[in-house]
Amino acid sequence: MKLVVNVVKKNSDLADRRADPAVAFLKGVVTSDLASFSKRVIRSVVTVKEAERVAARSKTFCIRLKGKKGIIGAIAAIGEGLQSDYTYELIAYRIQKNRSLPRNVDPDSVFRMNRETAALTFNNIDPETNRILITPLGRDPILYGIRGETPAAVLRAHQMVKANEEIERWVIFRTNHGTDDHYSKLSKISDVRAYRPAVIIGKVIGRPFTIPGGHVIFRLSDDSGIIDCAAYEPTGGFRKTIRKLVEGDLIEAYGGVRKGSPKHKQTLNLEKIKIIDPATDCRYENPRCPRCDKRMESAGRGQGFRCRKCDVIDPAARKVPVVIERSLPLGIHIPPPRAHRHLTKPISRYGREKNRSEVHLAEPWHWP
């Protein structure tokens, strides 16, 4: 325990106001209470007091190095046994003196790695922008992280990446990244709460519209209420899909809930949608002249239509609905990888979900 705490102290940036490191230790079995707490942390909002009560009941010993909030994640990490779907991530770490410098990873090697391992790794490159996603942007000790389906896949990918700086160490972790673990059951609109993930089945009201900044908004309804849904500018081409929605489309919407304010309504920040049953889209056109087949024009309010060419007047004529062919396939539609949260399941992982019984310890799983 002393060794672990000393290592955490040595590597924590306690001067950073956002840092709140803590360590949790459990000797014994992970209780159902502890496992349930972990899922609530992933899918909801919990308090420090709740974490302290769970720690006491499960005999989990916590050491705080600064404030109190850090114990929430530390305890939850013990309780998350990844009993359902999971993935792997190989993380390569930088040596201390390089951590404040720009990362130096050969881009061509990353593109080659992505091409040759794409079947078993994910979110290496953003296809819309060609941006490399395995290298983080912050001043942290990680040089790069490669996520994939098996330990062998991420190790092979790592061996293909050319780092032009020294790697201190690498470790393969089993994770819930790319699993949609933050979603649980379907939510009614009336039950959604701020800061919690939600999955809602409902019908689109009206047409989506674009607001300043390039964000696209539409309204979704079920039998319990109505909520605004937003596809923000960073979601790129995903907004084109959202703009294709029409009134009556039955969809499943996934996202996190932003708290309402005097300026903005409570909003579902979209992470993906599923088209379940698209509505028929149509436009209304003037009727054709029964004599010459040309489009007629209005003869005045409530007076039907007339043909300018033939002088035919039909007081009973009305505009004719014309069905518009839609290019909106059924199924899942998701933003480009650069806009994904860590837990968001990419398209490539659908049908590849695992279960706990398949786990095998890989060798090697770390260096040195």
C-alpha positions in Angstrom: 0.0 0.0 0.0 2.8 2.4 0.8 4.5 1.6 -2.5 1.3 2.4 -4.4 0.6 5.6 -2.6 4.2 6.8 -3.0 4.1 6.1 -6.8 0.8 8.0 -7.1 2.1 11.0 -5.1 5.3 11.1 -7.2 3.3 11.1 -10.4 0.4 13.4 -9.5 0.3 17.1 -10.4 -1.2 18.2 -7.1 -0.8 21.9 -8.1 -3.4 21.4 -10.8 -6.7 22.6 -9.4 -8.5 19.9 -11.4 -6.4 17.1 -9.9 -7.9 15.1 -7.1 -6.0 11.8 -6.8 -7.0 9.1 -4.5 -6.2 5.4 -4.0 -8.6 2.6 -3.0 -7.7 -0.9 -1.7 -9.8 -3.9 -1.3 -8.7 -7.2 0.2 -11.3 -9.8 -0.5 -14.3 -10.2 -2.8 -15.9 -7.5 -4.9 -19.5 -7.3 -3.4 -22.6 -6.8 -5.5 -23.0 -3.5 -3.6 -19.6 -2.3 -4.9 -20.3 -3.5 -8.4 -23.7 -1.7 -8.4 -22.0 1.5 -7.2 -19.5 1.3 -10.1 -22.3 1.1 -12.7 -24.0 4.1 -11.0 -20.8 6.1 -11.4 -20.6 5.2 -15.1 -24.3 5.8 -15.8 -25.4 8.4 -13.3 -24.2 11.0 -10.7 -23.1 10.0 -7.3 -21.9 11.9 -4.2 -18.8 11.6 -2.1 -21.0 10.6 0.9 -22.4 7.7 -1.1 -18.9 6.6 -2.0 -17.9 6.7 1.6 -20.9 4.6 2.7 -20.2 2.0 0.0 -16.5 1.9 1.0 -17.4 1.3 4.6 -19.9 -1.5 3.8 -17.5 -3.3 1.4 -14.4 -2.8 3.6 -12.6 -0.8 0.9 -9.8 1.4 2.3 -9.3 4.8 0.7 -6.4 7.2 0.8 -7.0 10.8 -0.3 -4.0 12.8 -1.6 -5.9 16.0 -1.9 -9.7 16.5 -1.9 -12.5 14.0 -1.5 -13.9 13.5 -5.0 -11.1 11.2 -6.2 -12.3 8.4 -4.1 -15.4 8.0 -6.3 -13.4 6.9 -9.3 -11.0 4.9 -7.2 -13.8 2.8 -5.6 -15.7 2.5 -8.9 -12.5 1.2 -10.6 -12.4 -1.7 -8.1 -16.1 -2.5 -8.6 -16.1 -2.5 -12.4 -15.4 -6.2 -13.2 -16.2 -5.8 -16.9 -18.6 -8.7 -16.7 -20.2 -8.0 -20.1 -18.6 -6.4 -23.2 -15.0 -5.2 -23.1 -12.1 -4.1 -25.2 -8.3 -3.7 -24.8 -6.0 -0.6 -24.9 -2.3 -0.6 -25.1 -0.9 2.6 -23.6 2.7 3.8 -24.3 4.1 6.2 -21.8 6.6 9.1 -22.2 9.7 9.6 -20.2 9.5 12.4 -17.7 11.6 15.0 -19.5 9.4 14.8 -22.7 6.0 15.3 -21.1 5.9 19.0 -21.7 7.1 18.7 -25.3 5.0 18.0 -28.5 4.6 14.3 -29.2 6.8 12.9 -31.8 5.1 9.9 -33.5 5.6 9.2 -37.2 2.2 9.9 -38.9 2.9 7.5 -41.8 3.4 4.6 -39.5 0.1 5.3 -37.8 -1.8 5.4 -41.1 -0.1 2.1 -42.1 -1.0 0.5 -38.8 -4.6 1.6 -39.2 -4.8 0.1 -42.7 -3.4 -3.2 -41.6 -5.1 -3.6 -38.3 -8.5 -1.9 -39.0 -10.4 -5.2 -38.6 -9.3 -5.5 -34.9 -8.5 -2.0 -33.8 -10.7 1.1 -33.8 -10.6 4.9 -33.6 -7.0 5.3 -34.8 -7.7 7.9 -37.5 -10.6 10.2 -38.1 -11.8 9.4 -41.7 -13.3 12.9 -42.3 -10.2 14.9 -41.4 -7.4 12.3 -41.4 -6.6 13.4 -37.9 -4.5 10.9 -35.8 -6.5 10.0 -32.7 -4.2 7.7 -30.9 -2.1 10.6 -29.5 -3.8 12.7 -26.8 -3.5 16.5 -26.9 -2.9 17.3 -23.3 0.3 17.6 -21.2 0.1 14.1 -19.7 2.4 11.1 -19.6 0.7 9.1 -22.4 2.4 9.1 -25.8 -0.3 7.1 -27.5 -3.1 4.6 -26.8 -4.3 2.0 -29.2 -7.7 0.3 -28.7 -8.8 -3.0 -30.1 -10.6 -6.3 -29.7 -7.7 -8.5 -28.5 -4.4 -8.1 -26.7 -2.6 -9.5 -29.7 -4.2 -6.9 -32.0 -3.2 -3.9 -29.9 0.3 -5.3 -29.4 0.8 -5.9 -33.1 -0.5 -2.4 -33.8 1.9 -0.9 -31.3 4.8 -2.7 -32.9 3.9 -1.0 -36.2 3.9 2.5 -34.8 7.2 4.4 -35.1 7.8 6.7 -32.1 10.6 9.2 -32.6 11.0 9.7 -28.9 11.8 7.3 -26.1 9.0 5.1 -24.6 9.3 4.7 -20.9 6.9 1.7 -20.7 3.8 0.2 -22.2 0.9 -1.7 -20.6 -2.2 -3.5 -22.1 -5.4 -2.8 -20.2 -8.8 -4.5 -20.4 -11.4 -1.7 -20.6 -15.0 -0.7 -21.2 -13.9 1.8 -24.0 -16.1 1.5 -27.1 -18.8 -0.6 -25.4 -21.6 1.9 -24.7 -21.3 0.9 -21.1 -22.6 4.3 -20.0 -26.1 3.4 -21.4 -28.4 1.2 -19.5 -32.1 1.0 -20.2 -34.5 3.1 -22.3 -35.6 6.3 -20.7 -38.9 8.2 -20.9 -38.4 11.8 -21.8 -40.1 12.8 -18.5 -37.5 10.7 -16.6 -34.2 12.1 -18.1 -32.0 14.1 -15.7 -29.1 16.4 -16.3 -25.6 14.9 -16.6 -26.9 11.4 -17.1 -26.8 9.4 -20.3 -30.1 8.5 -21.9 -31.5 6.4 -24.7 -34.9 7.6 -25.9 -37.3 6.1 -28.5 -39.5 8.8 -29.9 -40.9 10.6 -33.0 -39.4 13.7 -34.6 -41.5 16.8 -34.4 -41.1 19.3 -37.3 -37.9 19.7 -39.2 -34.3 20.0 -37.8 -32.9 23.5 -37.9 -29.4 25.0 -37.7 -28.4 27.6 -35.1 -25.4 29.9 -35.1 -22.2 27.9 -34.7 -23.4 25.2 -37.1 -25.2 23.1 -34.5 -28.3 21.3 -35.7 -31.4 20.9 -33.4 -34.6 18.9 -33.6 -37.4 18.0 -31.2 -38.2 14.5 -30.1 -41.4 13.3 -28.4 -42.7 10.3 -26.7 -45.9 9.7 -24.7 -44.3 11.5 -21.7 -43.0 14.7 -23.1 -40.8 16.5 -25.6 -37.0 17.2 -25.6 -34.6 19.1 -27.8 -31.8 17.0 -29.4 -28.6 18.6 -30.6 -25.9 17.5 -33.0 -23.1 20.0 -32.4 -20.6 21.3 -34.9 -17.7 19.0 -33.9 -19.8 16.0 -35.0 -19.1 16.9 -38.6 -20.9 14.9 -41.2 -23.2 13.4 -38.7 -25.2 16.7 -38.9 -26.0 15.9 -42.6 -27.8 12.8 -41.3 -29.7 14.8 -38.7 -30.8 17.4 -41.3 -32.4 14.5 -43.3 -34.9 13.8 -40.4 -38.5 14.7 -41.0 -41.6 14.9 -38.9 -42.9 11.5 -37.9 -39.6 9.6 -38.1 -39.4 7.0 -35.3 -35.8 7.0 -34.0 -33.8 5.9 -31.0 -31.6 8.7 -29.8 -28.5 8.2 -27.6 -26.7 11.0 -25.7 -25.9 12.9 -22.5 -28.4 15.3 -21.0 -27.3 18.9 -20.7 -29.0 20.9 -17.9 -31.5 23.5 -18.9 -30.9 27.2 -18.3 -32.8 30.4 -18.7 -31.3 30.6 -22.3 -31.4 26.9 -23.3 -33.9 24.1 -22.7 -32.7 20.8 -21.3 -31.1 19.1 -24.3 -30.0 15.6 -25.3 -26.5 16.0 -26.7 -26.5 13.4 -29.4 -23.9 10.6 -29.6 -25.7 8.5 -32.1 -29.2 7.7 -33.5 -30.9 4.6 -34.8 -33.5 5.0 -37.6 -36.3 2.6 -36.7 -39.2 3.6 -38.9 -38.8 6.6 -41.3 -41.9 8.6 -42.1 -43.1 9.3 -45.6 -41.8 12.7 -46.8 -43.7 14.6 -49.3 -44.0 18.1 -50.9 -47.1 19.7 -52.3 -47.2 20.9 -55.9 -49.8 22.7 -58.0 -52.1 20.3 -60.0 -51.6 19.8 -63.7 -54.0 21.1 -66.3 -56.4 18.3 -67.4 -56.1 19.6 -71.0 -52.4 20.4 -71.6 -50.7 18.8 -68.6 -48.9 22.0 -67.6 -48.8 23.1 -64.0 -51.7 25.3 -63.1 -51.5 28.4 -60.9 -53.7 29.7 -58.1 -56.8 31.4 -59.1 -57.0 33.3 -55.8 -57.7 32.3 -52.2 -60.3 29.6 -52.1 -60.9 29.8 -55.9 -59.0 26.7 -57.0 -56.5 26.7 -59.8 -56.4 27.9 -63.4 -54.2 27.1 -66.5 -52.7 30.3 -68.0 -52.2 28.5 -71.3 -55.6 26.9 -71.8 -57.7 29.3 -69.6 -59.1 26.3 -67.8 -60.3 27.1 -64.3 -61.0 24.3 -61.7 -62.4 25.8 -58.5 -62.3 22.4 -56.8 -58.6 21.7 -57.6 -56.1 21.4 -54.7 -52.4 21.0 -54.4 -51.2 17.4 -55.0 -48.8 15.6 -52.5 -45.7 14.2 -54.2 -43.6 11.6 -52.2 -40.0 12.5 -51.9 -37.5 9.6 -52.1 -35.4 9.6 -49.0 -31.7 8.7 -48.5 -31.8 7.8 -44.9 -31.0 4.1 -44.3 -32.3 2.1 -41.3 -30.0 1.4 -38.5 -27.3 3.1 -36.5 -25.8 6.5 -37.6 -22.9 7.8 -35.6 -20.6 10.9 -35.7 -16.9 10.5 -36.9 -14.5 9.1 -34.3 -13.0 12.5 -33.4 -16.4 13.3 -31.8 -16.7 10.0 -29.8 -16.6 9.8 -26.0 -14.3 7.0 -24.8 -17.2 4.7 -24.1 -19.1 5.3 -27.3 -19.3 2.1 -29.4 -18.1 2.6 -32.9 -19.8 1.1 -35.9 -17.0 -1.4 -36.3 -17.7 -3.0 -32.9 -21.4 -3.8 -33.6 -21.6 -7.6 -33.6 -18.3 -8.0 -31.8 -19.5 -7.7 -28.3 -17.9 -10.1 -25.8 -18.6 -11.7 -22.4 -16.5 -12.3 -19.4 -16.0 -16.0 -20.1 -13.7 -15.2 -23.0 -11.0 -13.5 -21.0 -7.4 -14.9 -21.3 -4.3 -13.3 -19.8 -2.0 -12.2 -22.6 1.7 -12.5 -22.7 3.4 -10.1 -22.9 1.0 -7.6 -21.4 3.6 -5.0 -20.3 7.1 -3.7 -20.8 9.5 -3.5 -19.0 
